[in-house]
């Protein structure tokens, strides 16, 4: 169970970092959350989901 939690935590972290990076690229100068279009939100969410899914599928290395 603990190993499954580690995999999920790693994937959540990767999704969060990717989503915030995509959002940070949109929020430049005087742009606020209200100025972001629906298509841009889809981009942010899809970047987070791709990072989460890709990381969740990776196997953890065995400690040596």
C-alpha positions in Angstrom: 0.0 0.0 0.0 2.8 2.4 0.8 4.4 1.8 -2.6 1.1 2.7 -4.3 1.0 5.9 -2.2 4.5 6.9 -3.3 3.6 6.4 -7.0 0.4 8.5 -6.6 2.2 11.2 -4.7 4.9 11.4 -7.3 2.3 11.6 -10.1 0.3 14.3 -8.2 3.4 16.4 -7.8 4.3 16.1 -11.5 0.8 17.1 -12.4 0.8 20.1 -10.1 4.2 21.3 -11.4 3.1 21.0 -15.0 -0.2 22.7 -14.4 1.3 25.6 -12.5 4.0 26.0 -15.2 1.4 26.1 -17.9 -0.7 28.6 -15.9 2.4 30.7 -15.2 3.1 31.0 -18.9 -0.4 32.5 -19.4 -0.3 34.9 -16.5 2.2 37.5 -17.7 2.1 41.3 -17.4 -1.4 42.4 -16.4 -3.2 39.2 -17.2 -5.5 37.9 -14.4 -7.5 34.7 -13.9 -10.5 36.4 -15.4 -8.7 37.0 -18.7 -7.9 33.4 -19.3 -10.2 31.8 -22.0 -11.8 28.4 -21.8 -9.3 27.1 -24.4 -6.4 28.2 -22.3 -7.8 26.4 -19.2 -8.2 23.3 -21.3 -4.5 23.6 -22.1 -3.5 24.0 -18.5 -5.6 21.0 -17.4 -4.4 18.8 -20.3 -0.8 19.6 -19.5 -1.4 18.5 -15.8 -3.2 15.4 -16.8 -0.5 14.3 -19.3 2.2 14.8 -16.7 0.2 12.9 -14.1 -0.6 10.0 -16.4 2.9 9.8 -17.7 4.5 9.8 -14.3 2.0 7.5 -12.7 2.9 4.8 -15.3 6.6 4.9 -14.5 7.9 2.3 -12.1 9.8 3.4 -9.1 13.4 2.4 -8.9 14.3 -0.2 -6.3 16.4 1.3 -3.5 19.9 -0.1 -3.5 
